[in-house]
Amino acid sequence: METKTPNPTQSISAAFDSVNLINKLITETADDKKKGNVERNVKHLEVMLTKEFFTEALTVQQKSDIDACIVAGNAYTV
């Protein structure tokens, strides 16, 4: 079986899909569905931050934006 090399650019794009969704949802009134969406997307970002290929490809601003989004998303779901 061939091992697929992760594509940092695609992974960063997917992560920022999560960032954008979280940032949109946290401006709306919370309900269980929105909280669930935010929780899943925060988890996705947290998992991606554990991957070296991903974190090494991030700019300082991208890392800061993801970190801030995780904090805001976690505050929204409390």
Legacy VTK file of the C-alpha trace (Angstrom):
# vtk DataFile Version 3.0
C-alpha trace
ASCII
DATASET POLYDATA
POINTS 78 float
0.000 0.000 0.000
1.314 3.433 -0.960
1.636 6.049 1.777
0.126 9.354 0.761
2.190 12.416 1.655
0.039 15.066 3.335
-0.389 18.291 1.391
0.188 21.203 3.781
-1.518 23.721 1.493
-4.697 21.652 1.258
-4.615 20.951 4.987
-4.246 24.636 5.826
-7.104 25.485 3.467
-9.313 22.878 5.158
-8.325 24.192 8.587
-9.333 27.695 7.584
-12.679 26.354 6.363
-13.121 25.328 10.005
-11.848 28.694 11.271
-14.289 30.565 9.033
-17.211 28.363 10.055
-16.424 28.708 13.758
-16.033 32.476 13.463
-19.392 32.677 11.688
-21.258 30.433 14.134
-19.974 32.134 17.278
-21.682 35.352 16.173
-25.049 33.577 16.243
-27.267 32.517 19.135
-26.046 29.172 20.422
-28.124 26.033 20.105
-27.158 22.366 20.356
-26.619 21.981 16.593
-24.370 25.040 16.335
-22.445 24.056 19.469
-21.896 20.576 18.004
-20.602 22.037 14.750
-18.245 24.350 16.625
-17.009 21.496 18.864
-16.263 19.249 15.865
-14.420 22.005 14.032
-12.428 23.009 17.115
-11.432 19.355 17.534
-10.321 19.275 13.877
-8.102 22.307 14.466
-6.671 20.821 17.666
-5.841 17.564 15.865
-4.197 19.409 12.989
-2.012 21.360 15.417
-0.535 18.043 16.585
0.760 17.302 13.074
4.292 18.508 12.432
3.870 18.831 8.639
0.935 21.161 9.298
2.392 23.372 12.009
5.672 23.784 10.138
3.786 25.100 7.102
1.762 27.694 9.039
2.710 31.341 9.105
2.843 33.050 12.495
-0.424 34.834 11.636
-2.172 31.612 10.622
-1.109 29.918 13.865
-2.339 32.919 15.843
-5.671 32.924 13.986
-6.185 29.212 14.636
-5.274 29.550 18.316
-7.679 32.485 18.757
-10.430 30.585 16.972
-9.991 27.556 19.247
-10.264 29.784 22.329
-13.372 31.541 20.971
-14.959 28.254 19.887
-14.378 26.666 23.277
-15.876 29.723 25.017
-18.961 29.488 22.774
-19.625 25.845 23.628
-19.402 26.222 27.425
LINES 1 79
78 0 1 2 3 4 5 6 7 8 9 10 11 12 13 14 15 16 17 18 19 20 21 22 23 24 25 26 27 28 29 30 31 32 33 34 35 36 37 38 39 40 41 42 43 44 45 46 47 48 49 50 51 52 53 54 55 56 57 58 59 60 61 62 63 64 65 66 67 68 69 70 71 72 73 74 75 76 77
